[in-house]
Amino acid sequence: MTPSLGAQQFPDRPFTVAEARDHGVSRKRLGARDLAAPFWGVRMKNEGDAATRSDPDTTPGRCRAFALRMPEHAVFSHVTAAELHGLPLPRALRNLASLDVTVPEAERAIDAKDIRGHCHRLDPNDVEVLAGLRVTTAARTWCDLAAVLDQAELVAVGDRILLHDKPRATRDELTRAVEAHGRRWGARPLRAVLPRLSDRAESPRESRLRVMIVDAGFPEPYVNPEIPCTCGSTHRIDLAYPALHIGIEYDGDHHRTDQRQWRKDVARIRHLEALGWSMARVTASDLDSPAALFRSLRDKIDERIRSLTR
């Protein structure tokens, strides 16, 4: 670094003011508009590099910046950890300007601009290094989120953690984390939600839909069961009651934006209906106002039960 550096000559990572000063960069240059100052004593390019996760407008970028001055025993936690793990969060909690940072309970919580400081028990098995950052594990993060998420949102996060082809923790690890959580805030919903998690749910909306259906008094549906078809292959249904040949499909935004996928799904549902399945199609508006969906589902179940008892 030199005093006259252009922005493109600064490193594609956050750096400290002290580091820059050691290389002869003036304080005036470090105060220029092409450099962001996300935290005291830290600078980074205003237009960061997504490939190196150093963009000041993203959670990973801000975490990399604060890591330069974060105490050695501190970890990113709660909502911030959830974002670093790639867990699904409500829109209002995504990419917040402030970061969650936890220190062990014997320490004083960090008090700094754009930092939400926490002070809690931290066991060694609660912490991992993710992309070079100290962060609470997925299991511990799930427990900490109980303070800010409702039960349906907790199910969506827990489902993603357990997802069978990309698990971030096991059910046993979640169980141990809940036990270690003790009587802290959120302990009751965690214990209530834990048995409701599935390792087969593939989207947060599907998880929320499953919770809503069960909370409305319907039986627990099977999640993404494989249904044999006459062609020798199988069709997968988001939620289903196989004994009644009733399926429930969530039509996400990809049905509007991806015509090829939409046509494939239409053909799949028509094939299932030809095999005797009664299919309920669900959209985002049904999640906000589910009364009509519940009436339709109840009618389908009642009709199938009547046909089986004739």
N, C-alpha and C positions, 0 to 999 in steps of 0.2 A: 504494500500500500504506500502511496505517496500523497502529499498534500493536494495535488491537482487531479486526483483520480476522477475519471468519469464513472457514472453509476455502473456501467457494464464491467468495470475493472474491479469492483468490490466482489467478494466471494459470494457464491450462490448459496449462502447459509447465513443465519444470524451471526453477529460478532459483537464483542464488547467494545465499548468506547476505549477502555484501557488498551485492548489489543490494537485498535486503530491508532491510538496515540503513540504506542510503542513503535509503530511503523511510520511515524511522522505525519499522520493526517491531522490537520488543524481542527480545533473545536468548531470553527465557522463552517468548515466543509462537512463536519458531522451533523450540523444543524440544517443542512440544505433539504429542500423539499423532496428530492428524489430518494431520500432515505427515510424509512419509517423508524419511529422510536416506540416500539410496542411496550417496553418496560424500561424503568430507570437503568441507565448504563448499558443499554442494548440497542443495536441498530441492525437493520436489514433493508434490502432493496424494497422499494414500494411495489414493484412488480416482480414478485417472487417467481421461483422456478417450481412448477407443479411436480416435475420429476424428482426433485430433491425435497419435496414437501416443505418448502421454505417460504410459501406465500403468506404475507402478514394478514391476509383476509380469510385465512382458513384456521381451523382449530389446530391441526398438526403444525402449521407454520408458527402460530403463537406459542404452542408448547415448546417447540425447538428454541424459540427466542427466550422464553422464561427459564428453560432448563439451564441456561448459561449462568443464572444467578440463583437457582433453586437450591435450598439446603440439601445436603447429601442424603439425609434421612427422609426427605419429603417425597411424595408420589402424586401423580395426577390421578384423580379419583372421580366418583360420581358421574355427572353428565359428561364431563371432559373425557374420562376413561371410556365411557360408553361409545363416544364418537371415535376414539382411537381404536377401539375394538371393532368398529363397524356395526354396532348394534342399532336396531331401529328405535328412533325416538320421535315423539310428537314434534310437529313442525316448529312449535314455539320454543323448543329446547335445542334446536339444531344450530350449530355454528354461532354460539353466543359469544359476545365480546369478552366476557370474563371467563376465567378458567377455575376449575375446582382443584384444589391442592390440599392434601391431607398430610399431617405430621403425626407422629406417635402421641398418645394421650399424655405423656409426661412433658411434652413440649408445648410452647405457646403457638397457637394458630397463626399462620402467616397473615400479616396485615399489609397489603400492598395494592396499588391501583390495578383494577381489572383482575383481581384474584379473590375468589371466594375461599377463604381459609377454613379448614376443618381440623379438628383435633380428636382423634379416635384411636382405639386399639389397632395396632398393625402387627400381625404376625408375619414371620418371614414367608410363609406360604400364601400370604395375601398379595404379594408383590411379584411382578415379573418385568422383564425389559422387553419392550415392544418397539421395534424400529428405532432402537437406541434410546428410548424414553422409559423412565421408571413409571409404572402404571399399576393400579390394582388389577388383579386377575379378573377374568370375566365373571367368575362366581362371586367374588367379593363385590365387584361393581354392581351386579344384579341386586345384591342385598342393600347396598347404599342407595340405589335408585328407588327403593320402596318409600323413601321420604318424599319423593316428588312425582311418582307415577301412580295412576289408579290401577286396579287389579287387572283390567283388560290389557292395559299397556305393559304391566309386569309379565303377563302371560306371553305377549308378543316378543318381549326381550328374552324371556326364558326359553321360548320355543327356538329362537334364533341361536341361542347359546348351545342348545342340545341338538340342533339340526344334524340328522344322521350322517350326511356326507361331508359336513364341515364342522364337527363339534368343537366348541371352544371350551367346554367343560363337560364332565359326566354328571349324571343325575346324583350319584353319590357325592360328588364334589359340591354340588349345589346344596344337598342335604346337610353336609358338614358346615358349609358356610352359613346356612340359616341357623343351625345350632349354635355356632360361634357368635352369631349376631346378638344372641341373648334377648334382652328386653329393650333393646334400643328401638328408636322410632321406626315403625314399619314392620316390626316383628310379627304382628298378627296377620297382616295381609300376606306376608311371605309364607307363613305356615299354611294359610288357606290356599294360596296359589300353587304351591309346589306340586301337589298331586295332580293338578290340572294341566301340567306342561306336556307337550308332545314333541317327539324328535322327528316328526314327519311334516310339520307345517312349514310351508315354503314362502309365506309372505305374512307381514304383520296384519294385513287386512283379513286374511283367512283366519288368523289367530283370534282377532277381535270378533269376527263373525261367529266362530265356534263358541266363544265365551257368551256372546249375546244369546245364542240359541239355547244353550244350557241354562242360562240365568232366566230365560223366559219359560222354563219348565219342560223343555223337550229333552229326550234322552241324549246322552253324549254320542255324537256321530263319530264314525270312523274317519280318520284323517288320511287323505290321499290313498285310498285302497286301490289295488290293481284289479280291474274287472275283466275276466276272460271274455273274448269275443269269438264269433264263429270263424274269423279269418285266421285264428291260431295265435294272434298277438293279444295284448291287453290294452284296456283303456283305463286311465287314472282319473278319478273324480276328487275334487277338492275335499268335500265332506259327503258322507253317505250313510244310509241305513240299508246295508246290503240285504237283510232279511225281508225288507219291504220293497226293495228295488226303487228306492228314492235317493236321488242325488242332488247335491247343492253345489253350484258353481259360482265362484266370484268372478265377475267380468271386470278386470282391472283396466287401467288406462292403455295397456298395450293392445287391447282389443280395438281401440280407436286409432292408435298410431301405427300398428303393424298389421296391415291387411292380410298378409300371408298367414300370420298366426291366427287372426280372426277366422279366416276361412277353414283352417285346420280344426279349430275348436268347434265351429258350426258343424262340420262333417262328423266330428267325434260325438257330439251330442245327438245328432240325428241317428247315428249308428246305435248309440245307447238306447234311445227311445224306440228304435226298431226291435231292440232286444227286450223291450218291456219295462224299461226304466222310465220313471216320472222325474223330470229334471226341473229344478227351481233355479232360475238365473237371478243373481244378486248384483246390484251395482252400488257405487259409493253412496248414492242418495238413500238406498235401503238401510245402510248402516246408520245414517242420521235419523231416519224415520222408519223404524222397522215394523210398524204395526201391520201394514199390508203384507209384508213378507211372512210374518208369523201366522196371519190368517191363512195365507196360501199353503204354508207348510203344514198347518194343522189340518186343512182340508185334504191334502194329499195323504197324510198319515191315516186319517179317519177312513178315507176311501179305500186304501190298501188293506186296512184291518177288516173292513166290511167284506171286501172281496175274498179274503182268506177264510172268513167264517161262514160264508154262504154254503 
